[in-house]
Amino acid sequence: MQYRDGRRAEAASPWARLLRNDDRLTWTIAEAADLLGISRTSAYEAAHRGELPVKVIGRRMLVPRVALLRLLDGAEVERA
């Protein structure tokens, strides 16, 4: 994709966006779903089953960055 002024848009993967934008402590369920490569519905279902770590603040369900990365790191260790 290219912008009107001629600059090329970065076609960054979700992980590239994550590494570039690491100052946030939490993600929304939709953002976590995008990072994991699953649908938003699947992410909400996983959160309700307790498979996806979430913190509820008011009406929002947020996925803590550290908890998600720890979960993914543990999944790789279990497979090895």
Secondary structure as a PSIPRED ss2 file (coil, helix, strand):
# PSIPRED VFORMAT (PSIPRED V4.0)

   1 M C   1.000  0.000  0.000
   2 Q E   0.000  0.000  1.000
   3 Y C   1.000  0.000  0.000
   4 R C   1.000  0.000  0.000
   5 D C   1.000  0.000  0.000
   6 G C   1.000  0.000  0.000
   7 R C   1.000  0.000  0.000
   8 R E   0.000  0.000  1.000
   9 A C   1.000  0.000  0.000
  10 E C   1.000  0.000  0.000
  11 A C   1.000  0.000  0.000
  12 A C   1.000  0.000  0.000
  13 S C   1.000  0.000  0.000
  14 P H   0.000  1.000  0.000
  15 W H   0.000  1.000  0.000
  16 A H   0.000  1.000  0.000
  17 R H   0.000  1.000  0.000
  18 L H   0.000  1.000  0.000
  19 L H   0.000  1.000  0.000
  20 R H   0.000  1.000  0.000
  21 N C   1.000  0.000  0.000
  22 D C   1.000  0.000  0.000
  23 D C   1.000  0.000  0.000
  24 R C   1.000  0.000  0.000
  25 L C   1.000  0.000  0.000
  26 T E   0.000  0.000  1.000
  27 W E   0.000  0.000  1.000
  28 T E   0.000  0.000  1.000
  29 I H   0.000  1.000  0.000
  30 A H   0.000  1.000  0.000
  31 E H   0.000  1.000  0.000
  32 A H   0.000  1.000  0.000
  33 A H   0.000  1.000  0.000
  34 D H   0.000  1.000  0.000
  35 L H   0.000  1.000  0.000
  36 L H   0.000  1.000  0.000
  37 G C   1.000  0.000  0.000
  38 I C   1.000  0.000  0.000
  39 S C   1.000  0.000  0.000
  40 R H   0.000  1.000  0.000
  41 T H   0.000  1.000  0.000
  42 S H   0.000  1.000  0.000
  43 A H   0.000  1.000  0.000
  44 Y H   0.000  1.000  0.000
  45 E H   0.000  1.000  0.000
  46 A H   0.000  1.000  0.000
  47 A H   0.000  1.000  0.000
  48 H H   0.000  1.000  0.000
  49 R H   0.000  1.000  0.000
  50 G C   1.000  0.000  0.000
  51 E C   1.000  0.000  0.000
  52 L C   1.000  0.000  0.000
  53 P C   1.000  0.000  0.000
  54 V C   1.000  0.000  0.000
  55 K E   0.000  0.000  1.000
  56 V E   0.000  0.000  1.000
  57 I E   0.000  0.000  1.000
  58 G C   1.000  0.000  0.000
  59 R C   1.000  0.000  0.000
  60 R E   0.000  0.000  1.000
  61 M E   0.000  0.000  1.000
  62 L E   0.000  0.000  1.000
  63 V E   0.000  0.000  1.000
  64 P E   0.000  0.000  1.000
  65 R H   0.000  1.000  0.000
  66 V H   0.000  1.000  0.000
  67 A H   0.000  1.000  0.000
  68 L H   0.000  1.000  0.000
  69 L H   0.000  1.000  0.000
  70 R H   0.000  1.000  0.000
  71 L H   0.000  1.000  0.000
  72 L H   0.000  1.000  0.000
  73 D H   0.000  1.000  0.000
  74 G H   0.000  1.000  0.000
  75 A H   0.000  1.000  0.000
  76 E H   0.000  1.000  0.000
  77 V H   0.000  1.000  0.000
  78 E H   0.000  1.000  0.000
  79 R H   0.000  1.000  0.000
  80 A C   1.000  0.000  0.000
